[in-house]
Amino acid sequence: MAKVGYIFLAEAYESVESDKAWMEKFGCVKIVEENAEDEKLRPEWKALLMSLERGDELVLSKFSNALRGTRELSYFLELCRIKVIRIISIHDKVDSKDEVFPALKTSDFLDMIGSLPAEVATLRKASTHIMRLRTAKTKTKSTKSRQEREATIVNMYNGGHAIDDIWAVSGFKSRSSIFRILRKYGITLNRGPHSGPIKKWNERKTPIIKEDKQ
């Protein structure tokens, strides 16, 4: 028989460290942590359920932290009944052996089951919101970085730097990218072999005039 803990690392879940400390104090030989990115598939949770043996003890932070709805709860309880797995849920104050926590009243257990879908939905919504904000922050940072690079190119050219020098610090793989940025900001070439407004390639081609045959 082994004691094992499980924690889903939801973005909005703030009791991870205290739950891990509780599990370690209880004697868990292993604490499985599921990353927030794997919320839908839960590979660690599925692997853990497959590895449980008869008589093991499974410690959860909370039922809504481990399970994604009442259907999964039903399957989970049936699995634990067949394998005689002891279930402990820290924040639900549930112990299937009624030792760690006082015996849960039937009304309290029914309330816990009834509130499970709402708690799961709240956890997902908060986690999704935080991940969306992080993504938006990353995009903003990327946009700012791009604007700063373009500003550097324009400022260097206006400051008299050679195209090759600008290219060296720009990070672009092609010199043509430098001309593209200068054209974007309406910069007029004023030195070297280049002069005048920067035109697009199809505008720079000299039309071929065919001679009339007599």
N, C-alpha and C positions, 0 to 999 in steps of 0.2 A: 504494500500500500504506500502511495506517495501523495504528498501535498503539493498541488500546483496552483499557481495564480495566473490570472489573465486580466490584462488592461488594454482597452482600446484607446490609443492616444489621440482622442478627438481634440481639435483645435481649441474648443471652448471648455475643455475639461481641466479643472484647476486642482484636482485632488490626487494627481498622479503620484507625487512623491510621498504623501502621507499614506496613500493606499499601498504603495510598495513597502513602506516601513511596517505597516500592519501585517502584510503578507509574510514578510521576513520574520517578524516577531512570532507569528503563528507557526512558523516552521516550514514554509514552502521551499522545496528544494529547487524549484524553477519558477520564474515569473515570465510569462510570455507577453511580449508587448507588440501590439498591432499598429502599424503606421496609419495615419489619417488618410493617406493616398489610397489605401487598400480597403476603404470603407465598404465598397460594394461587394467585393469578392471574399474578403476576410480569409485569406489563405492560412494565416497562422491559427486562427480560431478553428477552422475545419481540420487542420492537421492535429491540433490539440485534442479535439473530440475523438479523432480516430486513434490516438495514442493512449487514451485513458484505459486503464485496466480495472478489473473488478475490485471494488473496495477503495479506490483512490478518493482523494478529497480535493474538490475544485473550489477555489476561492475567487470570487468576482468582485469588482469594485461595486457594481450595481447591475441589475438585470438589463436595464436600458443601455448600459455601456457595452454589454457583450452581445445582446440580441437585437435584431432589427424589426421585431414585431411579435404579435401573439402566436403566429403560426410557427415561428422558430422556437418560441418558448415551449409550445406543446411538444415539438419534436425533441427539444433538449430535455424536458422533464421525463419523457418516455425513455430516452437513451439512458439517463441517470438511474431510472427505476430498474431497467434491465441489467445494467452493470453494477448496480448497488453503489452508485457514486454519491458521496456526501456533498451537498451543495451549501456553500456559505456565500452570502451576498452582504458585503460590509455595510453599505449605506441603506439597503433595504432591511437590515437587521434580521436576516433570515439565516437560520441554521437548521438543515433538515434533521439534525440529531437533537435539536433543542438544548444545546449545551453552552455555546458561546453567547447566544442571545436568549432572552426569555421567549417562551413559546409564542408564536405569532397568532393573534386571534384570527378567526376565519374572515371577519369583516376587514381586517387590515390586509390580509393576503389578497382578498378580492379587489380591494382598492388599488393595491400594487399592480395587479393584472390589468385592471381597467385603465390605469394611468400610463401603462407602458407605451402604447402607440403615441400618445401626446409627448411623452418624455423623449422618445426616439426622434420624433419629428423636430422637436426643439433643438436637440443635440445636432441633428443634421443641418438645420437651418443656420445655427450659429457657426458651425464648422464651415459651411459653404460661404457664408458672409465673410468670414475672416480670410479664407483662401482667395475670394474674389478681390478683396481689398489689397492683398499681397500681390496679386497678379496685376492690378491696376497700378500699384506702386512701381512694380518692375517695368511696366510699359512706359510710365512717366519718366523713369530714370533713363531708359533706353532712348526715348525721344530727346531728352535733355542732352545726352551724350552725343547724339547725332548732330544736334543743333550747334553744340560747342565745337565739334570737329569742322563743321562747315564754316563757322565763324573764324576759326583759326586759319583755314585755307584762304578765305577772303582777306583777312587782315595781313597775312604773310605776303600775298600778292600785292596788295596795296602798299605794303611796306618795302617793296623792291626785291623780295626774294625770288630766286630762280625757280622755274617750274619743278626741276629735279629736286631741289631742296624741299619744296612744299610736299612733293610726292613722297619723299623719304620719311616725313613725320606724320603724314596723313593716315597711314595704315591701309590705304587702297592698294590693290594689286595692279591696277592699270593707271597710266598717266591720263587716259581719257576721262577718268572719273574726276580729275582735278578740273578739267575744262568744263565738264558737265556742271559742277558746283558753281564755277565762275559764271557760266551762262545763266544758271538759275537765279543768281543775284544781280544779273545785268551788268557784270563787270566788262569793261572794254580793255582788250589786250593792248599794251602800250610799249612793249619792248621785245628784243630778240627777233626771231623770224616771224613772229606773230604780231599783228596789229589790227585795230578796228574791232567792231562787235564780233562776238563769237557766234557763228552760225551753226545750225544743225548740219549734219553730214550731207543730207540730200540737197541742202541749200548751197553747199560749197562746191558741188560738182559743176564743172564747166560744160555747158551743153555742146554736143558734137554737131557741127554744121556740115551737112553733106553738100558737096558741090553738084550743081546741076550738070547733068550730062548733055552734051550738045548732040 
